[in-house]
Amino acid sequence: MGVRRLCAVLLAASLAGCAPATAATEAPPPARHAPDQARPVAVRTLTVDPTGPRPLPVTLWYPTERGRVAPGRFPVVVHSHGLLSLPELHAALATRWAAAGFVVAAPAYPYTSRRATRFSRADVRNQPADAWRLIRHLVRLDARAGDPLAGHLDVGRFAATGHSAGGFTTAGMFTSGHPARLRSGVIIAGGGLAGAFAGPAAPLLFVHGTADPVVPLTVGQAGYRRATGPKAFLGVLGQGHGEYLTPGRPGFDQVLAATTDFLRWTLYDDRDAGRRLRADAAHPGVTTFDDRLAGPAP
């Protein structure tokens, strides 16, 4: 996709507010200890509001033990795809995050996914509200008797992550008055929307290829500068719009390690993971890392 067309999307998206429909100030419950070892991962699908005006198919990756959902409660990562993409195209990251102790929920947005019957770039502005709809659905699902995931979702601890247009979607979730259960975000090859970063300060990790021809590096850097809370910027040297999200490509190992430890730090209060972040990301000739992360996890 050309730079002009994507920039037109982002301009259109910036014209509409993206505040969540609900707000809460309750502090989340204490985090549980992050798993010490990687777990097997299973996948399931569901649809949020299947008969509504914006049905939202969702792919879920979650940790297992002996063929069942692993015991315990797991923080949830809501991952948003880019234009003309799909949740399953992000499985390389999603399965590894789930193995590390997270439930990953990836929606297929109704007008920007590869399967959209009527594609609309401008619909990015509506996707933060879709993501909040998914979060509310998962909160209800955790209390639904008989569902395999019931009682296994740590509904006080969500993170939002996303690539490209999904990165802008993620930024649009961090608006004034967003619920405290949204604890952190990872913005990959994206930037900010109007109203983003105005809410309660939450740690944010920006990831960007330094040679990105679709969303220029300067767009990601501008979002980083606007963010007011603890933040870090991981630059993948010489890489474009997302090659580094493919296993075996330059930067993948660093991006995986940094994002996983960032999520462990912010969702499990794992201070050791927080201290590992710079070492995860620092690799001469592959990545650069700038951080303003201070203090314990929120």
N, C-alpha and C positions, 0 to 999 in steps of 0.2 A: 504494500500500500504506500502511496506517495505521501511525502511530508505534508503537502498542502491539504490533502483530503483529511488526514488525521487531525491536523491543526484546526480545520473547520469544525470537526466533531467537538474538539475540546473547547472551542470558542462557544459553540452552541450549548455545550454542557455547562459552561460557566454562567449562562444566563439564567439558570434555574437553581433554586436552593435545594439542598439535599439533606435536610435535617431529618433525623429519625422520627417515627411517629410517636415514640414513647420516650420518657426520660426517667431516670432513677438515680438516687444518690447513695443507695445502700452500699456499704463496703462488701466486697466479695469475701467468702469464707476462706480460712487459711488453706493454702495449697497443700496438696499431698506430694509425697516424694516422687520425683521423676524416676521412671524405670531405669535400672542399671544396665539392662541388656536389651538389645533389639528384639522385638516380638514379631511373630508371623502376622500378616495383614490380610484382612478379608475386605470385600467390596460389596456394597448393596446400593440400590437406587430407590428413590421415592420421588413423588411429585408434590410440591407445595401448591395448594389451591388449584387442583386439576380442572375444576369447572369454572374458575374465575377468569377475569379478563387478561390476566398475566400469569398463566400457569408456569411453574418453575421446576423443571426436572432437576434433580440433585443426585450427584454421585457421592457416596460416603465411603471413605477408607477408615478402618478402625483396627486397633490391636486385638489379637486373639490369643487364646491359650487352649490347646486341645480341641480345636475346632469351634470354640465358642468365644463370645466377647470376653476379653481378659478381665479378671476381677479388678474392681476399683473404679474410680471415676477419672475421666480424662478430659483435660481442657480441649476446647474446640477451635479449629482453625477454619475460617470461611475463606475459600480461595476463589478469586474471580478471574475468568479467562479474558483474553483480548478479543479484538474484532475478528470474526470469522474463525474462531477457535472453538474448542470443546473441552469439557472437564478431563476426559480421558487423555487428551494430549499433554496434560500436566501431571500424568501419573508418576513420572520419574521423581519429582519432588514429593508429591502427595503420599506415595507409598513409603518413602523414607521417613517423612515426618510422622506418619502413623506408626511405623515400627518403633520410633523413638518415644512414643507415649502420647500421641494426640489423635483425636478424631478429626479428620479433614472432610469438610463438606463443601463441595464445589457445584454451584448452580450453573445451568446452561441458560443464559439470559434470552428472553423471548424474541428480541429483535436484533441481536448482534452475534449470536452463535452461528456456527457453520450450518446448523439445521434450521435456521429461521426461515419460515416461508415468506416473510416480508422483511427484508433486511433494512435497518435504519441506523446509520452511525449516530445520529443525534439522540438516539434512545439511551446513550451512555448516561445522560443526566438523570434518568429514572432508576438506574441500577443500584445506587446506594440504598434506596427505599426497598428494592427487591431483596438485597442482602439482609436488611433489618427484618424483613418479613420471614426470611429463612431462620434467622436467629430466634425470633419469637416461636416459630414452629418447632425448633429443636428444644426450646425450653418446655413446651407442652409435651413433646415426645418423651422427654426424660421422665415425665410423671405419668405416662400412659401405661397402664397395667397390661402386661403381655407382650409389649414390644421388646425385642432382644436388647436394644440399647437403653431401655428404661433403667434409671438408676446408675448409669455408667457415664453420663455426660456431666462434666463440671460446669454447670450453667452460670456460675459466677465468673468464669474465666474464658473469654473468647479473644481471639486475635483475628484480624482481617489481613489477608495477603492478596496480591493480584499482579498480573503482568500486563503491560501496555494499557489498553483501555480499562482492563481490570485493575491496574495500578491507580488510575484516576478514580475508578469506582471506590477503591479502598480509601483513598484520600477523602472522598466525599462522605465517608461514614464518620469521620472525625470532625464533626461540626459542634456548634454550641449546644450544650445540654445532652450530649450523647450519653447513654447509660454507662454506669461505671463498670458493667460486666465486659465492655470492650476495652481490653487492657493494653493492646499494642497493635502495631501494624507493620507490614513489610510491603513496600512499594517498589516493584520491579519494572524498570523501563517505563515509568510513568511520572506523574507530577501532581500538582494540586488542582482542585476545583474551587470555584467561588464558594467561600464560606468554610473551606477546609482548614483544619488546624486551629480553629477558633474555640473549640470546646475544651473540656478538661485536659490538661497536658498528659499525653501518653507517649511512651517510648516508640519511636519510629525508626525503621531501618530502610534506607534507600539503596537499591542495587541498580546499576546502570552500566551498559557497555559504553566505553569512551568513544567508539566510532559508530554509534547508533544512527542509521540514516532515516529512521522513521520518527522516533521521538528523540530529538537532539539531546545530547548530554546537558546542555544549558537549561533545558526544561526540568530535568530531574534536579539539577543543582538549585534552581529557583525554588522548587518545592521544599528542598532541604533547608534553604535559608528561611523560608516562611514558617517552618515548623518551630514551635515554641518550647516543646518539652525535650526530654533526653532524646538524642538522635545520633545516627551514624550514617555515613555514606560509603558504600563499597563500590569502587569503580573497577570494571573488568577491562583491562588494557587491550585496546585494539579490537574489541569485540563489538558486534552489531546489536541487533534488536532482541536477541534471545538465544543465540547459539550456545551460550554458556549454561543453558538450562538442560542441555542434552548430555547424559553421562558420556565421559570420554573426551568431551570438548574442553579446550582451555578455560579455566575458571570454574567449571562445574563443582569440583571438589571444594574449592574455597567458598563458593556461594552456598552449597549444601551445609558445610560445617558452620558457617556464620549464621545462616538463617535458623538452623536447628538449635544452636546454642542461644540465639536471641530469643527464640520461642521458649526454650527451657528457662531462661533467666526471667522473662516477663510473665510467664504463665505458671511456672512451678516455683518461683522465687529461688531459683538455683543460682546462688552467687558464684559458685565455681564456673558455671557456664558463662556468666557475665564477664568473669575475669579472662576467660578463654577467647573472647570475641576478637581482640586485636590479633592474637596469634593465629586464629582461624583464617583471618582475612589477609594477613600480611604474607605476600609471596612475591618477591622481586620479579619484575617482568611479566607478572600475570594480573595482579590486583593492586589497588591502592585503597587506603582506609583512612577515613577522617571520622572521629567520633567526639561527641559531647555527651557521653553517657556518664552520669555521675550518681553515686549513692546506690542504695539497694534497689532491687526491683520494686515497682509500685505496688 
